[in-house]
Amino acid sequence: MAVALLIVLFLISSSLSVPALSAIETVEGEVVGYAVMRFSEYNLSPPDLILYVLTIRVKGEKPAFMRKDRSTLKIFSKKPVPSWIFGKRVILSVKYAGDERGGNYWLVRIREVR
């Protein structure tokens, strides 16, 4: 009897749960901001590393992790991103690192749309 009750409770809880977000999302948009900063400026560690920061105005469908009242995403990269990308339309693969209280969007891959 107890086992059957546990199974029923498990089935109910799994049907009410929120689906997991994809580890990597695809974002299409225009690069409207480009900056080269230090990790310390965003309270990240180690503080002396270089951080590339892109601001993307999202076009089309927003990724699941993006707040619906926003139209831009700030995306970070540890790897160098060329400055000529500013003003270009791009498709990015982005990974969200954080939880419901906050986090950062990290660049996995970038490709210019022609």
C-alpha positions, 0 to 999 in steps of 0.5 A: 500500500505504501509503495503504491502511494509513493508511486502515485505521489511521484507521478503527480509531482513529475506531471506538475514539474517545470520542464528543464531548460536546454543547456545551450540556446540559439539566439539571433540578433544584432550586436548593439554593444561591445566591450572589453572589461576585467572580470572584477568589474562584474564581480567574477573570479579570478578578477584579473582575467579579460572579459568580452561583453556583447549586448545583443538586441534579440530578433525573433523568438526569445530563448526560454531563459530570457525575461519576456520584458527584455529585448536585449541580452548581455553575453559574456565570453572568456575567449576573444571576440573580434570588434568588427562584430559590432553592428552585425546580425549574428546567430549565437549559441548561448549557455545560461549559468545561474538560477532563478535568482540570477546568472550570466549568459555565456557565449559558446559559439557566434556566427555572422548572418549574411 
